[in-house]
Every structure is written in structure tokens, then in C-alpha cells.
């Protein structure tokens, strides 16, 4: 492997994870403290404190959802005890934060409404704020989910400036640590961004055959791959040589099926961190969390039908102008880019496709 992947003396940050259970939440915030053991020697305490201000967001309660008759139940579900290790579950990871909360709630709602077996879906919510669980539970009383605290300090020193400030938020990098955050019994997960809706049965995406690959995603091989890296990167053979022997194609990291067993075995989180280190010193790209994934996986991605990521509906990263759908059928609509449907709808300046998002919006009066 390239020189970049040699151990550089930088401690690969072990993920400081706190599963926010009711027992933890019942303590005063100052007492909700856990420690993480890094490299067997260093211990870094994490203090959870609530943000000073949480906007008064309220969401309508979702309608009741039930599995179709043909859905399979495991013995654990039949006994009324579903746990995260149940092998019959479909695992989905999504971030939750105040700014994108309305999008995350709509994404969850769309998955439940369009799933044949919604009771078989388990959500893993990644947060950097500790007071969102009750809101999710009041909106989706039946939902199977768990909340994981992601410490922003794990990646803050690795994040470089980007073309859009939203791409610099630490929680945007939590996807890099899913293999550490989620229980080891979870062997596969679908990662989804917060600015999308699913209009098909998510179990079809879950059934993706990854073969020998670690991740699967829709690829776009006609895109100009060179534009995702600087001229300095391409002119440095030590850096650009990472693609030697590969046929890299662009893919969007907002929709991925991930084999966590293979990820853990290869320790891909460390690979991504190494490239982020290189970026800090050499400035090899301008986007946020995407380029390290391209560096590590492009050319080794299990292809998924384009219908599972109709991306770019938020326009570009600057103007957020209106876009049309790509040709062909669609199962997932993704408002990647700077224009978000809830903001455009509220401003009375929506794009036509934003009205495909609005039926899943639960924002409104409290229950």
C-alpha cells in the first residue's frame, strides 16, 4: 500500500461512543460521563452537556405502521423482544442534528411508509447532541432504534475547509466510524444522508449483493473523475498512484450499503483518516467527506442501480438551483447540494421536485 498508509505516529481515534439509553438520560447531564481507552494507555473523558438552545421543533405523530402478512418475523420479534442483534432486521444509519432534523424525520417517515415490512427496520441514529431521542420517540412511537453519541473532537482536527460550510460539520464524518459505533453483531448497514426520501421498499436495497466488495453504491462512470482532486494531487505520482490498477468512478456517499465485517477486518477507518491527514498538509481536494472514500474505494465498489440515488436535486454547492430528475426510474430522491426542500418550501420559492419531498414532511404542530 502507499506510503500514506504507514503508521505516522498519529493515534487513530478510537470512537468515543455513548449509547443514550434511558438510564443514562435520567442522570443530570454533567454526570453522564464515559471514558474511552485509546491505545491501552490514554484515557480521554467525554462530558456530555446539552446545547444552550434547542429550537422548539415539533413534529406530528406518524401514522401506525404494520408488517404485511407475508413478512417474516424472527422468534425474538414473535416474543415481543427485538434487539439490535436480531438477524432478521434491516439496519439503517442516519445522523440527527437540529439543522437537518426535519430532513431526517422525513427520510425515516418515507422508509416506513414504503416498506413492505416496516417493523423489520432498525434505525441507528448518530448524534452529537444528547436531547433528540425523546423527539424521535414521540414522533415514531413504534420505531425500533438506538441513539449513538459521536464525539465531534474525534475528527475536528482532521477536517479541512470545504466549498460549503455544511460539509465541514464533524457529524458529517460520523459515517467513517460506523464499524466502531455499531455493535459488532451488526454485520451490514445502509447509510443514508438526511436530505433524501425513499419511495420504494428499502429491503430491495438491503438485499444488494456486494460480492467481495466492502461497500455498494450507484456509480457514475461518465462523470469527470479528475475534478474531485486538485491539479497538485494528479501531478504527484506518489498520490495519484493510489488509483493505479483501478478504474475509479464517482459515487455519492449519501447512499451506501456497507459490509461492516469486511470494513472492520481491513480497518478502513484508518485508511480514511490517513488521507484526511494528507489533505491537511497538501490540500488535495476541495469537497468534504467524499474524496477520502473515492481514494479508498473508487474502482472497488459493488454497483447499485442508479434508481437508488437520484442525487443532485439540491443543485450545486453554491447556488442550489433547481434540477430535473435523471432519466430512468427512481426509488430514492436525494437533495444533495446546497438547496434543501424544506428551506425552499418555507421560503415560498420551491423547485418543482420539492413537492415530491413534502408528503413525507411531519413538521408542524405538536401531537
C-alpha positions, 0 to 999 in steps of 0.5 A: 500500500502507499506510503500514506498508509504507514503508521505516522505516529498519529493515534487513530481515534478510537470512537468515543461512543455513548449509547443514550439509553434511558438510564443514562438520560435520567442522570443530570447531564454533567454526570453522564460521563464515559471514558474511552481507552485509546491505545491501552494507555490514554484515557480521554473523558467525554462530558456530555452537556446539552446545547444552550438552545434547542429550537422548539421543533415539533413534529406530528405523530406518524401514522401506525405502521404494520408488517404485511402478512407475508413478512417474516418475523424472527422468534425474538420479534414473535416474543415481543423482544427485538434487539439490535442483534436480531438477524432478521432486521434491516439496519439503517444509519442516519445522523440527527442534528437540529439543522437537518432534523426535519430532513431526517424525520422525513427520510425515516417517515418515507422508509416506513411508509414504503416498506413492505415490512416496516417493523423489520427496520432498525434505525441507528441514529448518530448524534452529537447532541444528547436531547433528540431521542425523546423527539424521535420517540414521540414522533415514531412511537413504534420505531425500533432504534438506538441513539449513538453519541459521536464525539465531534473532537474525534475528527475536528482536527482532521477536517479541512475547509470545504466549498460549503460550510455544511460539509465541514460539520464533524457529524458529517464524518460520523459515517467513517466510524460506523464499524466502531459505533455499531455493535459488532453483531451488526454485520451490514448497514445502509447509510443514508444522508438526511436530505433524501426520501425513499419511495420504494421498499428499502429491503430491495436495497438491503438485499444488494449483493456486494460480492467481495466488495466492502461497500455498494453504491450507484456509480457514475462512470461518465462523470469527470473523475479528475475534478474531485482532486486538485491539479497538485494531487494528479501531478504527484505520482506518489498520490495519484498512484493510489488509483493505479490498477483501478478504474475509479468512478464517482459515487455519492456517499449519501447512499451506501450499503456497507459490509461492516465485517469486511470494513472492520477486518481491513480497518478502513477507518484508518485508511480514511483518516490517513488521507484526511491527514494528507489533505491537511498538509497538501490540500488535495481536494476541495469537497468534504467527506467524499474524496477520502472514500473515492481514494479508498474505494473508487474502482472497488465498489459493488454497483447499485442501480442508479434508481437508488440515488437520484442525487443532485436535486439540491443543485450545486454547492453554491447556488442550489438551483433547481434540477430535473430528475435523471432519466430512468426510474427512481426509488430514492430522491436525494437533495444533495447540494446546497438547496434543501426542500424544506428551506425552499418550501418555507421560503415560498420559492420551491423547485418543482421536485420539492413537492415530491419531498413534502408528503413525507414532511411531519413538521408542524404542530405538536401531537 
